[in-house]
């Protein structure tokens, strides 16, 4: 079995067309940009909105599709995981940003915060629609990231 990361990848006898390495790093950057956009929107509006997960999914899915140009489901799984990671970072960061006040800035709140307790509180107080939005965004990123196979 030979593995080439730059162009085509052969894993377990299945040829994965596209650039896995490009999709990997571009997807990571896109998830970071998506989380930063979420934080920026929260900073500008002062509101906590969960539907920005769909924006993160669009950014990540399109980036993985363009950078990787892959037809295998590994590109979709990569985009789905990056979307979930970017959404979680955006969600936690927006909660931290909303919790800031005159006494504690963003860094001060972040250093005094118990992330496990905060995550538990977010999950307890999230509505069903929050989970629906996250599911739609993850599935959407998966679907967008996979290119149609080229016809010979």
N, C-alpha and C positions, 0 to 999 in steps of 0.2 A: 504494500500500500504506500503510495507516495502522496505527500501533502505539499501543495504549493499555495501559499497565502496571497501571492500578488495577483495571480490571474484566476485560473480555474482550480478548484479544489476537488480532490478525489478522496472520499472518505467511505470506507466500507463498501467499495465498489460502485458508489453512486457519484457521478460527476456533478459538482455544484458549480454552475456557471456564475461568473461575477467575481468581484473583488471582495473577499471576506474581510481582509485587513482594512481596506478603505471604508467599508460599511461599519466596521467595529469602531474605528476612531471618529468617523463622521457622526455616527449615532451617539457616541458619548458626548461629543461637542454639542450636538443638537439637543440632547436631554438637559445639558447644562444651560444652554441658551433658553430653552423652554421654561426651566425653573426660574431663571433670572427674569424672564418676561412676567411670570406669575408674581414674583416678588415686586417687580416694578409696578405692575397694575395695582397690587395691594397698597403699595406706598403712595401712589398717586390718588387712588380712589378712597382709601381708608376702609374698604370693604373686603370681606372674605368671600370669594366666589369659587365654587368647586368646578364650574364648567370650563375653567381654563385648562383642565386636564385634556379636553378635546383639542385645544390649541397645541398643547405639548405633543399630543398624538400626531397631529397633522405635521408639525415641524419635524418630529423624529421619523415618522413613516416616510415622508417625502425625501428627507435627507438620506436615509438608508437606501431608499429606492434609487436615487440619483447616483449616490457614491458607490453603491455596491453593484447595482444593475443585476441582481441575482434572481434566479427563478426558483430556487429551493426554499423550503419552509424555514430553514435556519435563519434567513434574513428577516422573515416575519417574526420569528421568536425573539431575535435580537431586538427588533424595533419594539415589540411588546414589553420586553423587560426594561428597556431604556425608558419607555413611556411611563411604566409603573414607577421606576426609580425617580425620574424627573418630577412626576406628580407628587410623590411622597415628599421629596425635598421642597417642592413649591408649597405644598400644604403646611408642612411643619414651619417653614420659614415665614409664611404669611401669618400663622398663629403667633409666632415669636414677635413679628413686626407689629401686630395689633396689640400685643401685651406690653409694648414699650410705653413709657411715660416720662415725666420730667426727671424722675429719680434714676431710672435705669434706661440706658440706651439698648440698641439691638444686641450688642456684645454682652452687656451686663445681664440682660434677660437670658441670653443663650447660655452663659456660664453658670447661672443659678437654676437652670431648668433640669428637671428629671425627664429625660426624653422618653423613657418607658412609660412613665405616668402620663405624660402629655399625649403620647400615642394612644394609650388606653382611653384617655378622656375623649380624644377625637373619635375613636371608634364607637364609644358608648353614645355620643351625642350626634353622630352622623345619621342623616335620614336615609331611607331606602333609595331615594333619588341620587344621593351621593354615590352609593355603590353601583347604581345603574350607569351613572356618568362615567365612573372609572372603568366599568366593564366595557362600555361602548368605546371608550378611548383606547383601551388595550386591544380590543378586537379590531378596531379601525386601523390602528398602527400596524397590526399584523397583516391586514388585507392590503393596505396601501404599499407596504414595503416590498412585496413580492411582485416582480415584473412578470409579464406574460412570456412564456417561452417563445423563442424566435422560430419562425417557420422556415424550413430549409428551402 
